[in-house]
Amino acid sequence: MSYQYLTIDVDGEEVHVSAAEKPTLAEMQEIVGGNIQLVQCLYEGERKSMIVNEDGKLQGLDVNHKATYMYGDLRGVTGDFVVGRAIVFKDFELD
């Protein structure tokens, strides 16, 4: 089985990843630059899990407009936003 996910940088660049195993906690923390928080978003019209930096706003990370748009799509208009690099799971969930 292959696990598909993508990372979204604050500049909007997407990196699509196909891996033999789900990313570990340490790998996810490295990608987002700190402790992780699980939120929901819309990706290609489907509800998906997104991993963000739990303390990113406190750390002053830059707004991730593409990830914020995906996060906001699920909730309608909100004042909340995503900062830093985000991970979107395309075809799996965390255990």
GUGU-865133 format. One record per residue: residue in one letter; x, y, z of N, C-alpha, C in turn. Coordinates in steps of 0.1 Angstrom, whole numbers, padded with zeros to 4 digits, always signed. Atoms other than C-alpha are relative to their C-alpha. Example, Ala and Ser with C-alpha at 12.3 -4.5 7.8 and 13.67 -1.06 7.14 Angstrom:
// GUGU-865133
a+0009-0012+0000+0123-0045+0078+0009+0012+0000;s-0009-0011+0000+0137-0011+0071-0008+0011+0008;
This chain:
// GUGU-865133
m+0008-0012+0000+0000+0000+0000+0009+0012+0000;s-0007-0012+0001+0011+0035-0007-0008+0011+0007;y+0007-0010-0008+0002+0065+0015+0003+0013-0008;q-0001-0012+0008-0004+0098-0004-0003+0012+0009;y+0002-0012-0007+0000+0132+0012+0007+0012-0007;l-0007-0011+0006+0011+0167+0002+0003+0010+0011;t-0004-0011-0009+0029+0195+0020-0003+0013-0008;i+0003-0013+0006+0019+0231+0013+0008+0010+0008;d-0008-0010-0005+0045+0258+0019-0007+0013+0000;v+0007-0013-0001+0036+0294+0028+0000+0007-0013;d+0000-0006+0013+0046+0304-0007-0010-0006-0010;g+0010+0007+0009+0019+0281-0021+0005-0013-0007;e-0006+0012+0006+0043+0254-0033-0005-0013+0006;e+0004+0013-0004+0029+0219-0031+0010-0011-0004;v-0009+0012+0003+0050+0188-0028-0009-0012+0003;h+0008+0012-0002+0031+0156-0034+0009-0012+0003;v-0009+0010-0005+0045+0126-0015-0008-0013-0001;s+0005+0013+0000+0039+0089-0020+0010-0009+0008;a-0010+0007-0009+0054+0068+0008-0006-0014+0003;a+0004+0014-0003+0053+0031+0018-0006-0001+0014;e+0006-0001-0013+0044+0041+0054-0005+0014+0003;k+0006-0013-0004+0024+0068+0071+0012+0008+0006;p-0010-0008-0006+0046+0097+0083+0000-0002+0015;t-0001+0002-0015+0058+0093+0119-0003+0014+0007;l+0001-0012-0008+0051+0119+0146+0012+0009-0002;a-0012-0008+0001+0087+0130+0144+0001+0006-0014;e-0001-0005+0014+0085+0134+0106-0010+0011-0002;m+0010-0011+0001+0053+0155+0108+0004+0012+0008;q-0005-0012-0007+0068+0177+0135+0011+0007-0007;e-0011-0006+0008+0099+0182+0113-0006+0008-0011;i+0006-0007+0012+0077+0192+0083-0007+0013+0004;v+0007-0012-0004+0055+0217+0102+0008+0009+0010;g-0009-0008-0009+0084+0229+0125-0004+0001+0014;g+0003+0000-0014+0070+0220+0159-0011-0010+0003;n+0011+0009-0004+0041+0203+0177-0011+0001-0010;i+0011+0000+0010+0013+0192+0155-0014+0001+0005;q+0014-0001-0003-0024+0199+0155-0007-0005-0012;l+0008+0005+0010-0049+0180+0135-0013+0008-0002;v+0012-0007+0004-0076+0200+0117-0006-0006-0012;q+0006+0005+0012-0100+0193+0089+0000+0011-0011;c+0000-0009+0011-0100+0208+0054-0008-0006-0012;l+0005+0006+0013-0114+0203+0019+0011+0000-0010;y-0010+0002+0010-0091+0189-0007-0007-0007-0012;e+0007+0006+0012-0105+0183-0042-0014-0004+0003;g+0014+0002-0003-0140+0186-0028-0003-0010+0010;e+0002+0010-0010-0135+0160-0001+0006+0004+0013;r-0005-0003-0014-0130+0163+0037+0012-0008+0002;k-0013+0007-0003-0094+0155+0046+0006+0006+0013;s-0007-0005-0012-0072+0158+0076+0012+0008-0004;m-0011-0009+0002-0046+0186+0077+0008+0001+0013;i-0008-0002-0012-0017+0188+0101+0007+0014-0001;v-0006-0014+0000-0005+0223+0111+0009+0001+0013;n-0008-0003-0012+0019+0237+0137-0009+0005+0011;e+0009-0004-0011+0000+0239+0170+0004+0014+0005;d-0005-0013-0005+0021+0269+0181+0004+0010-0010;g-0005-0009+0010+0027+0285+0148-0004+0014+0001;k+0004-0014-0001+0007+0316+0155+0009+0007+0011;l-0008-0005-0011+0026+0321+0188+0015+0002-0004;q-0014-0001+0005+0059+0316+0169+0001+0010-0011;g+0000-0011+0010+0049+0343+0144+0003-0006-0014;l-0002+0006+0013+0050+0319+0114-0009+0008-0010;d+0008-0007+0011+0038+0334+0080-0013-0007-0003;v+0013+0006+0004+0002+0329+0069+0002-0009-0012;n+0000+0009+0011-0002+0300+0046-0014+0002-0007;h+0013-0003+0007-0029+0313+0022-0007-0011-0006;k+0007+0012+0007-0035+0281+0002-0006-0009+0011;a+0006+0009-0011-0039+0260+0034-0011+0007+0007;t+0011-0007-0007-0061+0287+0050-0012-0001-0009;y+0011+0001+0009-0083+0286+0019-0007-0014+0001;m+0005+0014-0001-0086+0248+0021-0007-0002+0014;y+0006+0001-0014-0093+0250+0059-0013+0008+0001;g+0012-0008-0001-0119+0278+0055-0011-0005-0009;d+0010+0006+0009-0137+0260+0026-0009-0009+0008;l+0008+0010-0007-0149+0234+0051-0010+0007+0010;r+0007-0007-0011-0162+0260+0076-0008+0012-0005;g+0005-0012+0005-0174+0288+0054+0009+0011+0004;v-0008-0012-0004-0161+0323+0062+0003+0000+0015;t-0004-0001-0014-0141+0324+0094+0011+0010+0001;g-0011-0009-0003-0116+0347+0110+0013-0008+0002;d-0012+0008-0003-0092+0318+0116+0009-0002-0013;f-0010+0002+0012-0061+0311+0094+0011-0010+0004;v-0011+0010-0002-0033+0286+0090+0013+0007-0002;v-0013-0006+0002+0003+0296+0094+0010-0012-0001;g-0010+0010+0002+0035+0277+0084-0004-0010-0010;r+0002+0011+0009+0038+0246+0064-0011-0009+0005;a+0011+0010-0003+0008+0222+0063+0002-0013-0007;i+0000+0013+0006+0004+0186+0055-0015-0004-0002;v+0014+0005+0002-0028+0172+0039+0001-0015-0004;f+0001+0014+0003-0035+0135+0040-0010-0003-0011;k+0009+0002+0011-0050+0125+0006-0008-0013+0001;d+0007+0012+0000-0059+0089+0012+0001-0009+0013;f-0001+0007-0013-0054+0080+0049-0003+0009+0011;e+0001-0008-0013-0060+0091+0085+0010-0005+0010;l-0009+0004-0011-0039+0090+0116-0007-0011+0008;d+0006+0011-0009-0044+0059+0138-0003+0005+0014;
